[in-house]
């Protein structure tokens, strides 16, 4: 199917369903960025360069690991100054788990949140 890509696969009576890890990463990223206090997700240098070249990656800042029929998610979050980091992390865990489980039908075993930066809200930046 894809190069070095994992797929969440389920066998149904009419055939098989394969969900790419990129799709799962996009679901998780969108859920994480909807949390109040999250400025965005931090990406690595490779995805930043790819984005400059015009390749959009909605799942940047999220790493997906598929273990059989369970999914582990790592989110690399940039938080807004003034919000509780613990509250942001807990809410991201809840929202990502709910979104991924409801959209894929798979069990989420872990959602690890790495707060890798703090930034000022746009109104206060100079």
C-alpha positions as CSV (number, residue, x, y, z in Angstrom):
1,X,0.0,0.0,0.0
2,X,2.4,2.7,1.1
3,X,6.1,3.0,1.8
4,X,7.0,2.5,5.5
5,X,3.4,3.4,6.5
6,X,1.3,1.5,9.0
7,X,-2.3,1.0,8.4
8,X,-5.0,0.2,10.9
9,X,-6.8,-2.7,9.2
10,X,-10.1,-4.2,10.0
11,X,-11.8,-7.1,8.2
12,X,-15.5,-6.7,7.6
13,X,-17.9,-9.1,6.0
14,X,-17.8,-7.2,2.7
15,X,-14.1,-6.7,2.6
16,X,-11.3,-4.9,4.5
17,X,-10.9,-1.4,5.8
18,X,-7.4,0.2,5.9
19,X,-6.9,3.5,7.6
20,X,-3.5,5.2,7.1
21,X,-1.5,6.5,10.0
22,X,-1.5,9.9,8.3
23,X,-5.3,10.0,8.5
24,X,-5.2,9.1,12.2
25,X,-2.5,11.7,12.8
26,X,-4.7,14.3,11.1
27,X,-7.7,13.4,13.3
28,X,-5.5,13.7,16.4
29,X,-3.9,17.0,15.3
30,X,-7.3,18.6,14.6
31,X,-8.6,17.4,18.0
32,X,-5.5,18.7,19.8
33,X,-5.6,22.2,18.2
34,X,-9.2,22.7,19.2
35,X,-8.3,22.6,22.9
36,X,-8.3,26.1,24.6
37,X,-4.7,27.1,25.5
38,X,-3.1,25.2,22.6
39,X,-1.4,27.5,20.2
40,X,-0.4,24.8,17.7
41,X,1.6,21.7,17.3
42,X,5.4,21.6,16.9
43,X,6.8,19.8,13.9
44,X,10.3,18.6,13.1
45,X,12.5,20.2,10.5
46,X,11.7,17.8,7.7
47,X,8.0,18.5,7.8
48,X,8.7,22.3,8.1
49,X,10.7,22.1,4.9
50,X,8.1,20.0,3.1
51,X,5.4,22.5,4.1
52,X,7.5,25.4,2.6
53,X,7.7,23.4,-0.6
54,X,3.9,23.3,-0.7
55,X,3.2,19.8,0.7
56,X,0.5,20.2,3.4
57,X,0.6,17.8,6.3
58,X,-2.3,18.1,8.7
59,X,-0.8,15.6,11.0
60,X,2.4,17.4,11.7
61,X,3.3,17.5,15.4
62,X,1.7,14.1,16.0
63,X,3.3,10.7,16.0
64,X,1.1,7.5,15.6
65,X,2.1,4.0,16.6
66,X,-0.2,1.2,15.7
67,X,0.0,-2.0,17.8
68,X,-2.4,-4.5,16.2
69,X,-5.8,-3.0,16.9
70,X,-4.7,-0.3,19.4
71,X,-3.2,3.1,18.7
72,X,-0.7,5.1,20.7
73,X,-0.6,8.9,20.0
74,X,2.2,11.3,20.8
75,X,1.3,15.0,20.5
76,X,3.9,17.8,20.5
77,X,2.1,20.9,21.7
78,X,2.9,24.6,21.9
79,X,0.9,26.1,24.7
80,X,-0.3,29.7,25.2
81,X,1.2,31.6,28.1
82,X,-1.2,32.0,31.0
83,X,-2.9,28.6,30.7
84,X,-2.3,25.6,33.0
85,X,0.0,23.2,31.3
86,X,-1.5,20.3,33.2
87,X,-5.0,21.2,32.3
88,X,-4.0,21.6,28.6
89,X,-2.4,18.2,28.6
90,X,-5.3,16.4,30.2
91,X,-7.8,18.0,27.9
92,X,-5.7,17.2,24.8
93,X,-5.6,13.5,26.0
94,X,-9.4,13.4,26.4
95,X,-10.2,15.1,23.1
96,X,-7.7,13.1,21.0
97,X,-8.8,9.8,22.6
98,X,-12.5,10.6,21.9
99,X,-11.9,11.8,18.3
100,X,-9.6,8.9,17.2
101,X,-11.8,6.3,18.9
102,X,-15.0,7.6,17.4
103,X,-13.7,8.1,13.9
104,X,-11.6,4.9,13.6
105,X,-13.4,2.5,15.8
106,X,-10.1,1.5,17.3
107,X,-9.0,1.6,20.9
108,X,-6.5,4.3,21.9
109,X,-4.0,2.9,24.4
110,X,-2.0,6.0,25.1
111,X,-2.0,9.7,24.4
112,X,1.3,11.2,25.4
113,X,1.4,15.0,25.4
114,X,4.8,16.7,25.2
115,X,4.5,20.5,25.9
116,X,7.5,21.6,23.9
117,X,7.0,25.3,23.9
118,X,5.1,28.3,25.3
119,X,4.1,31.3,23.3
120,X,2.4,34.6,24.0
121,X,-1.2,35.1,22.7
122,X,-1.2,37.1,19.4
123,X,-2.7,40.2,21.0
124,X,0.2,40.7,23.3
125,X,3.0,39.9,20.8
126,X,5.1,42.9,19.8
